[in-house]
Amino acid sequence: MSTPKRKVPAPENNAITTIRPIKRWLAVLSVLIAALPVVISVLILSGNASDFVRENPDDNPVFSSGPWGELELVPIVIAPPLEHIAESAVDYSANVAWHFPDIYLAELSALFKRIGLSRSLRDKLVSMSVPAKSFRGLSIHPPRQLVLGLDPKDRTALYIALNRYPQNTDQRNQFYFCGSSPDRWFAGSTVSPATRKLVEPLIYRRGEFMYFADLRSIEGSLTSPAERANLLKTLLSSATFLVYLKVSEDSDLESLVNYWGRGGRAHQVRPLLEALMQQPGEQTINITHLLPPLARNRLYTYPAHSRSDKFFRGRDCHWTSLNFFSAVSDDNFAKGITVSDAFEKDMYGIDDDLQLGDIIEFVDSHKRSIHSAVYIAGDLFFHKCGAKSSTPWALTRRKDLENYYPLHKKLEVVYSRRKGL
């Protein structure tokens, strides 16, 4: 596969081949027993990571085997420390507004019908539309009660449509979580039952993801700044995995060294793997210990920065992908044009047979690289969603990477490998 010529990358602020799970119900017991050390291991590995890490109550461990060995994936949820919350705060003092640029009255009615809004809501919204003040098109300023009372199907259809337009900042900057139910999103949350009761009816789904875009409508009902901070902490939480490699005296040492030692690191991983194989019985090791320095040091953590850090805003998914094998990270990859040049000059396209360190990109119709992530093993990728301090470096699955994007964004998936590996 040839890699398409890319323009300067334009990564989205947030984004994630499916592991074939083996049904092993006995693993449930092992998860319960391992819960405490799992939490401790994340805290030890995380450096400036989340100040709380909790086990995902919905999913059992997932198992994957291949040239990387046998892996056990334990789902967890992490959330940013409270000191990282302020950056995600948005000024919600203005009233709710829904904007439709370059759309006029007849087109607006047709749009609402096409996306499947109920007839009563269509008529009501059309009657409320007014010419926009700062662009060509229409705006709607719905009363709070209308927003809070939207039928779930109408909310989903309307907000997906609003997300198309950059003027709709609430939908463009909405909170999201990959999970099966609000119970998973709020597991371990310290928000009050009253706050959760406000939020939960306003959550809508698209595919594997839940979204919340109505903080503006409920903020006045939050009881205190501390409650608001706790809610933001919950809404900014992320699902990820702890991953363990199982090793025994029967393991193929050379295959494991060849896989995990890519990038000239065989001499670094061999001693640890040899030591594990010399132990009686089956041993497990968190794969963090087998990854290159950048991933080993940053996985499960949130970035720290100062106001004087001129590169902070560029340390996003592309910076992460291109620095994966670097002993010392290169902040030139915090510059868009440098990233574009690196993908063109230092990488080559591949079709399949992914190996540790290969890169997956999601490229739009204008050949802009919207998001990138680094292949680890099985179905797992290492990535960072945008550069905000409220999003962690984490492990995720390809299907979750793909399902994040709205259906109207037609993206090409491109795989590439660094030259010389």
Order of alpha helices (4+ residues) and beta strands (2+ residues): alpha-beta-beta-beta-beta-alpha-alpha-beta-beta-alpha-alpha-alpha-beta-alpha-alpha-beta-beta-alpha-alpha-beta-alpha-alpha-beta-alpha-alpha-alpha-beta-beta-beta-beta-beta-alpha-beta
